[in-house]
Amino acid sequence: MNRCRAALTILTLGVLSLSAHAEDAAPAADPDLPQPLDTKALKSMLKNPPFNRVVDYTDSLLLTGVAYVEGKPLATLMDKQTKKNYVVSDVPNAQGWRLAGATVGTQLRQTQIKLQVGEEVVTIRYSDSLLSSGKPPLSTEVKLPTDAEAIVHDSSGKTFVRSSLYLSEADRDKYHNGMSKEAHDQYRQTMRDSTDKMLQMAPEQRAAFAKQVFDKVTSEDKGGSR
């Protein structure tokens, strides 16, 4: 009898031990059944939802200007959502975008560019608000000044670059007549602060830089004309 009790006790303890190990061990997943959802895999999707990705650049970018530097087209674009400005030419920019072509008509509605993004080529035009203004466009061609014309000295002998000479006729008109005093002074001061940088640039690079700063300042200008 005692032997039976001892055997029963050992058997019971063994069963309890096996049960405890079974509870501690994670059950093996059956590969043929649906697997538990791994929330870690969703983190990247939550950070960059696919529904928010830009799939049509014609909906997100606006044409803000077209200029010709030494006969080659140069265009500036603005992202409607971020208000960030970009310059595109026949050489890919930092985003990898390249100007594949430009058509400049006598009316703004006839003006458009072909933007190459990777293997895709999209058409970008001016905004509807600009098109509805009805104003005849001024020349967007940039005639590069000579260094003697552009690089001057103020009364104290300090060297600076007359950056407005690197803007098109249309942009110069806006600079003198279509900007608030704050925006006008902001552009002027930014370019003055960039004198050393501009002196190291080729004339074409100065024109591109001046256009980029000008478009950024005007896009942020809420004060209207002076």
Order of alpha helices (4+ residues) and beta strands (2+ residues): alpha-alpha-alpha-beta-beta-beta-beta-beta-beta-alpha-beta-alpha-beta-beta-alpha-alpha-alpha-alpha
